[in-house]
Amino acid sequence: MDLIAILLTPIWLMLPALVPNSAAVIFGGGPPMDFGRSWRGNRLLGDGKTWRGFIGGALIGVLVGAIEIAVSDPLSEDHFGFGPTGTALAIVIALSVGSMSGDVLGAFVKRRLGLERGQKAPFLDQYDFVAGALLFALVLDSGWIADNLIDDNAWVGLIFFLVLVYLIHRAVNIIGYKLGKKDVPW
């Protein structure tokens, strides 16, 4: 595989995990997922994690993945790395729901650390959703993770992707802040 393909493959495959968090901001609002409950003096998740945001974000991630599958070579059993159609759809759902679940778990950890909504938590803020997406995909099909993100030179693309995630996360949050969708630019 050439270097360009190695670097672009993880971006293509992880789009269903990248998109949900931004979509959640657009679809968010309504009752919080923790229904206002606290544990040991801190909210479980906080007002920033809502059912509408979680479901809307996950659905948009699945839609993005379905579009990727549809535009990939329809005669190919591989669908540009996603695998056969059934596996591809399952992976897309795992990545999307895993992404949102990782974000929710990150909020839970932040609250346990005594951090309020909007407070910085370096690395946790940037990578909680990636960890959730990869964990869900790993549980579903560990071979998919190995084949596409680790084996041969694929790990180089994964490292590139992780660096890119940090930069994308920063840029998207600044844009969201300037558009009035976020209270803080991080």
Residue frames relative to the residue before (quaternion, step in Angstrom):
aa qw qx qy qz dx dy dz
M 1.0000 0.0000 0.0000 0.0000 0.00 0.00 0.00
D 0.4077 -0.7188 0.4986 0.2615 3.59 -0.87 0.85
L 0.7101 -0.4958 0.3038 0.3971 3.56 -1.27 0.47
I 0.6345 0.5308 -0.3405 0.4469 3.61 0.92 -0.83
A 0.6665 0.4889 -0.3002 0.4760 3.59 0.90 -0.88
I 0.6297 0.5354 -0.3337 0.4532 3.59 1.00 -0.81
L 0.7091 0.4605 -0.2601 0.4663 3.59 0.94 -0.87
L 0.7268 0.4512 -0.2507 0.4531 3.60 0.98 -0.79
T 0.5550 0.6473 -0.3927 0.3446 3.61 1.08 -0.61
P 0.6909 0.4578 -0.3236 0.4565 3.67 0.74 -0.82
I 0.6043 0.5438 -0.3645 0.4542 3.60 1.06 -0.65
W 0.6522 0.5139 -0.3006 0.4692 3.58 0.92 -0.96
L 0.7242 0.4585 -0.2535 0.4484 3.56 0.77 -1.05
M 0.7416 0.4209 -0.2294 0.4693 3.60 1.04 -0.69
L 0.3611 0.7449 -0.4934 0.2672 3.62 1.21 0.09
P 0.6571 0.5024 -0.3412 0.4467 3.66 0.89 -0.72
A 0.6637 0.4555 -0.3021 0.5107 3.59 1.26 -0.26
L 0.6495 0.5391 -0.3150 0.4339 3.60 1.11 -0.62
V 0.7009 0.5240 -0.2680 0.4028 3.56 0.91 -0.96
P 0.6254 0.6028 -0.3714 0.3279 3.67 0.82 -0.81
N 0.6614 0.5229 -0.3384 0.4178 3.61 0.87 -0.78
S 0.6509 0.4802 -0.3165 0.4955 3.59 1.02 -0.71
A 0.6503 0.5138 -0.3147 0.4626 3.58 0.99 -0.82
A 0.5998 0.5800 -0.3591 0.4181 3.59 1.06 -0.70
V 0.6159 0.5421 -0.3418 0.4582 3.58 1.07 -0.72
I 0.6688 0.4992 -0.2923 0.4670 3.58 1.00 -0.85
F 0.7604 0.3843 -0.1994 0.4842 3.59 0.89 -0.94
G 0.4929 0.7141 -0.4013 0.2935 3.58 1.24 -0.34
G 0.4609 0.6275 -0.5407 0.3186 3.48 -1.38 0.12
G 0.6429 0.5093 -0.3821 0.4258 3.52 -1.25 0.21
P 0.7833 -0.3436 0.2262 0.4661 3.54 -1.29 -0.22
P 0.4587 -0.6718 0.4988 0.2991 3.58 -0.98 0.79
M 0.6194 -0.5774 0.3942 0.3572 3.55 -1.17 0.63
D 0.7126 0.4371 -0.2620 0.4822 3.60 1.07 -0.65
F 0.3678 -0.7659 0.4509 0.2736 3.59 1.36 0.06
G 0.6820 -0.5174 0.2718 0.4396 3.57 1.13 0.70
R 0.4517 0.7072 -0.4427 0.3158 3.60 1.24 0.08
S 0.2192 -0.7559 0.6070 0.1099 3.50 -1.26 0.67
W 0.1200 -0.7513 0.6427 0.0897 3.52 -1.34 0.34
R 0.8405 -0.0453 -0.0296 0.5390 3.55 -0.71 1.15
G 0.7576 -0.4327 0.1928 0.4491 3.53 0.94 0.97
N 0.7151 0.3683 -0.2506 0.5386 3.60 1.24 -0.08
R 0.5761 -0.5691 0.4545 0.3711 3.53 -1.14 0.64
L 0.5686 -0.5900 0.4464 0.3597 3.57 -1.15 0.63
L 0.8171 0.0464 0.0164 0.5744 3.58 0.85 -1.02
G 0.4225 -0.6854 0.4836 0.3433 3.58 0.88 -0.93
D 0.6832 -0.5192 0.3466 0.3788 3.54 -1.32 0.29
G 0.6094 0.6038 -0.3440 0.3818 3.60 1.18 -0.43
K 0.6882 0.4078 -0.2758 0.5329 3.60 1.24 -0.21
T 0.0500 0.8210 -0.5613 0.0916 3.55 -0.27 1.30
W 0.6211 -0.5446 0.4132 0.3833 3.54 -1.26 0.46
R 0.6398 0.5241 -0.3350 0.4514 3.59 0.96 -0.81
G 0.6630 0.5022 -0.3039 0.4647 3.58 0.94 -0.85
F 0.6565 0.5152 -0.3093 0.4559 3.57 0.93 -0.92
I 0.7164 0.4429 -0.2566 0.4742 3.58 0.75 -1.05
G 0.6623 0.5075 -0.3080 0.4571 3.59 0.91 -0.90
G 0.6582 0.5099 -0.3041 0.4629 3.57 0.96 -0.87
A 0.6684 0.4977 -0.2996 0.4645 3.57 0.90 -0.93
L 0.6613 0.5082 -0.3158 0.4524 3.60 0.93 -0.84
I 0.6409 0.5027 -0.3303 0.4768 3.59 1.00 -0.75
G 0.6244 0.5334 -0.3355 0.4615 3.60 1.02 -0.72
V 0.6517 0.4949 -0.3060 0.4865 3.58 0.99 -0.85
L 0.6304 0.5298 -0.3311 0.4607 3.59 1.00 -0.80
V 0.6402 0.5129 -0.3211 0.4732 3.60 0.93 -0.86
G 0.6717 0.4939 -0.2964 0.4658 3.58 0.90 -0.88
A 0.6406 0.5174 -0.3247 0.4653 3.59 1.00 -0.80
I 0.6299 0.5117 -0.3296 0.4824 3.59 1.04 -0.74
E 0.6300 0.5287 -0.3358 0.4592 3.60 0.96 -0.81
I 0.6572 0.4997 -0.3069 0.4735 3.57 0.93 -0.89
A 0.6707 0.5170 -0.2986 0.4402 3.58 0.93 -0.91
V 0.7337 0.4142 -0.2504 0.4768 3.60 0.94 -0.80
S 0.5393 0.5810 -0.4289 0.4332 3.58 1.22 -0.17
D 0.7201 -0.4457 0.3044 0.4361 3.53 -1.24 0.34
P 0.3271 -0.7899 0.4810 0.1941 3.62 -0.30 1.20
L 0.6664 0.4875 -0.3096 0.4716 3.59 1.17 -0.39
S 0.5865 0.5806 -0.3584 0.4365 3.55 1.30 -0.20
E 0.4098 -0.6941 0.5356 0.2518 3.56 -1.05 0.76
D 0.6468 0.5638 -0.3027 0.4149 3.58 1.25 -0.34
H 0.1395 -0.8167 0.5397 0.1493 3.62 1.10 -0.68
F 0.6529 -0.5511 0.2988 0.4251 3.58 0.82 1.07
G 0.8136 -0.2845 0.1162 0.4936 3.58 0.84 0.96
F 0.6018 0.5819 -0.3728 0.4002 3.59 1.14 -0.39
G 0.4892 -0.6617 0.4343 0.3663 3.60 1.15 -0.50
P 0.7509 -0.3388 0.2701 0.4984 3.60 -1.28 -0.19
T 0.7186 -0.4977 0.2676 0.4054 3.59 -1.13 0.66
G 0.6795 0.4887 -0.3062 0.4536 3.62 0.79 -0.92
T 0.6636 0.4830 -0.2875 0.4936 3.55 0.94 -0.92
A 0.6341 0.5507 -0.3267 0.4336 3.56 0.95 -0.90
L 0.6791 0.4801 -0.2951 0.4703 3.59 0.86 -0.93
A 0.6445 0.5145 -0.3222 0.4650 3.59 0.98 -0.80
I 0.6439 0.5126 -0.3158 0.4722 3.60 0.98 -0.83
V 0.6432 0.5241 -0.3204 0.4572 3.59 0.93 -0.89
I 0.6590 0.4883 -0.3088 0.4816 3.60 0.92 -0.86
A 0.6494 0.5182 -0.3180 0.4567 3.60 0.93 -0.88
L 0.6632 0.5014 -0.3076 0.4628 3.59 0.92 -0.87
S 0.6918 0.4904 -0.2803 0.4499 3.59 0.88 -0.95
V 0.7072 0.4279 -0.2585 0.4999 3.58 0.80 -1.00
G 0.6264 0.5379 -0.3307 0.4570 3.59 1.05 -0.72
S 0.6168 0.5494 -0.3303 0.4568 3.56 1.06 -0.78
M 0.6956 0.4575 -0.2712 0.4830 3.56 0.85 -0.98
S 0.6443 0.5202 -0.3193 0.4607 3.60 1.02 -0.78
G 0.6316 0.5247 -0.3253 0.4690 3.58 1.03 -0.75
D 0.6344 0.5241 -0.3169 0.4716 3.56 1.04 -0.79
V 0.6532 0.4998 -0.3069 0.4790 3.59 0.97 -0.84
L 0.6488 0.5030 -0.3182 0.4742 3.60 0.94 -0.84
G 0.6154 0.5444 -0.3370 0.4598 3.58 1.06 -0.72
A 0.6443 0.5045 -0.3152 0.4806 3.59 1.01 -0.81
F 0.6254 0.5354 -0.3303 0.4617 3.59 1.02 -0.81
V 0.6616 0.4959 -0.3010 0.4751 3.60 0.90 -0.92
K 0.6428 0.5238 -0.3267 0.4535 3.60 0.93 -0.85
R 0.6582 0.4953 -0.3186 0.4690 3.60 0.94 -0.82
R 0.6418 0.5155 -0.3298 0.4621 3.62 1.02 -0.75
L 0.6693 0.4761 -0.2891 0.4917 3.58 1.15 -0.60
G 0.5312 -0.6541 0.3850 0.3766 3.57 1.31 -0.01
L 0.4786 0.6600 -0.4442 0.3716 3.58 1.23 0.29
E 0.3703 -0.7281 0.5385 0.2070 3.54 -0.91 0.94
R 0.6785 -0.4521 0.3793 0.4374 3.52 -1.33 0.23
G 0.7936 0.2897 -0.2312 0.4826 3.55 -0.90 0.96
Q 0.5645 0.5788 -0.4080 0.4242 3.60 1.20 -0.25
K 0.5457 -0.6410 0.4402 0.3123 3.54 -1.09 0.77
A 0.0412 0.7321 -0.6797 0.0181 3.50 -1.21 0.74
P 0.2603 -0.8148 0.4934 0.1580 3.59 0.23 1.27
F 0.8156 0.1936 -0.2378 0.4907 3.51 -1.11 0.94
L 0.6525 0.4741 -0.3275 0.4922 3.62 0.90 -0.80
D 0.6590 0.5102 -0.3101 0.4575 3.60 0.91 -0.86
Q 0.7406 0.4343 -0.2316 0.4575 3.58 0.94 -0.84
Y 0.8277 0.3041 -0.1108 0.4584 3.58 0.94 -0.80
D 0.4196 0.7136 -0.4812 0.2883 3.63 1.18 0.00
F 0.6881 0.4793 -0.2909 0.4606 3.58 0.92 -0.86
V 0.6187 0.5258 -0.3451 0.4707 3.60 1.08 -0.68
A 0.6485 0.5142 -0.3174 0.4629 3.58 0.94 -0.88
G 0.6564 0.5089 -0.3123 0.4612 3.59 0.94 -0.84
A 0.6614 0.5083 -0.3062 0.4587 3.57 0.90 -0.90
L 0.6885 0.4749 -0.2856 0.4679 3.58 0.86 -0.94
L 0.6348 0.5287 -0.3342 0.4536 3.59 1.02 -0.75
F 0.6599 0.4937 -0.3121 0.4726 3.61 0.90 -0.90
A 0.6661 0.4879 -0.3051 0.4744 3.59 0.95 -0.85
L 0.6286 0.5428 -0.3278 0.4503 3.58 1.03 -0.78
V 0.6569 0.4977 -0.3036 0.4782 3.57 0.95 -0.88
L 0.6698 0.5039 -0.2950 0.4587 3.58 0.99 -0.85
D 0.8021 -0.1186 0.1514 0.5654 3.57 0.79 -1.04
S 0.2152 -0.8174 0.5225 0.1119 3.57 0.10 1.28
G 0.5955 0.5771 -0.3582 0.4289 3.59 1.12 -0.58
W 0.6091 0.5553 -0.3484 0.4463 3.58 1.08 -0.71
I 0.6450 0.5071 -0.3119 0.4791 3.58 0.96 -0.90
A 0.6754 0.4980 -0.2982 0.4548 3.58 0.82 -0.98
D 0.6961 0.4967 -0.2825 0.4347 3.59 0.77 -1.03
N 0.8015 0.3579 -0.1538 0.4537 3.57 0.85 -0.97
L 0.8182 0.2764 -0.1143 0.4910 3.59 1.07 -0.62
I 0.7656 0.3488 -0.1967 0.5035 3.61 1.20 -0.20
D 0.7053 0.5058 -0.2874 0.4050 3.59 0.66 -1.11
D 0.8168 0.1880 -0.1941 0.5097 3.52 -1.31 0.57
N 0.7656 -0.3109 0.2401 0.5095 3.60 -0.67 -1.04
A 0.3476 0.7672 -0.4823 0.2407 3.60 1.25 0.17
W 0.5827 0.5991 -0.3708 0.4050 3.60 1.08 -0.61
V 0.5768 0.5688 -0.3747 0.4510 3.60 1.15 -0.56
G 0.6594 0.4991 -0.2918 0.4806 3.56 0.98 -0.86
L 0.6298 0.5343 -0.3325 0.4554 3.58 1.03 -0.76
I 0.6514 0.4957 -0.3168 0.4792 3.59 0.94 -0.82
F 0.6233 0.5243 -0.3295 0.4776 3.58 0.98 -0.83
F 0.6468 0.5282 -0.3069 0.4565 3.57 0.95 -0.92
L 0.6727 0.5020 -0.3070 0.4486 3.60 0.87 -0.90
V 0.6267 0.5010 -0.3326 0.4957 3.60 1.06 -0.68
L 0.6543 0.5207 -0.3020 0.4578 3.56 0.95 -0.90
V 0.6061 0.5612 -0.3507 0.4412 3.60 1.02 -0.78
Y 0.6361 0.5286 -0.3336 0.4524 3.58 0.93 -0.86
L 0.6928 0.4765 -0.2740 0.4668 3.58 0.87 -0.97
I 0.6481 0.5066 -0.3152 0.4733 3.59 0.97 -0.85
H 0.6368 0.5379 -0.3273 0.4450 3.58 0.93 -0.91
R 0.6591 0.5080 -0.3010 0.4658 3.55 0.92 -0.90
A 0.6828 0.4927 -0.2889 0.4556 3.59 0.84 -0.97
V 0.6662 0.5014 -0.3079 0.4581 3.59 0.88 -0.91
N 0.6641 0.4998 -0.3150 0.4582 3.59 0.96 -0.77
I 0.6228 0.5164 -0.3423 0.4777 3.59 1.03 -0.68
I 0.6482 0.5036 -0.3135 0.4774 3.59 0.95 -0.86
G 0.6540 0.5142 -0.3102 0.4601 3.60 0.91 -0.90
Y 0.6375 0.5217 -0.3144 0.4717 3.58 1.04 -0.78
K 0.6857 0.4838 -0.2822 0.4649 3.59 0.89 -0.95
L 0.6806 0.4626 -0.2809 0.4939 3.59 1.16 -0.59
G 0.5135 -0.6697 0.4008 0.3566 3.58 1.28 -0.03
K 0.4904 0.6650 -0.4261 0.3685 3.60 1.24 0.33
K 0.7573 0.2456 -0.1500 0.5863 3.58 1.25 -0.37
D 0.4808 -0.6859 0.4751 0.2696 3.55 -1.12 0.71
V 0.7810 0.1854 -0.0899 0.5895 3.57 1.18 -0.57
P 0.4927 -0.6973 0.4350 0.2860 3.62 -1.05 0.66
W 0.6476 0.4567 -0.3554 0.4958 3.61 1.10 0.45
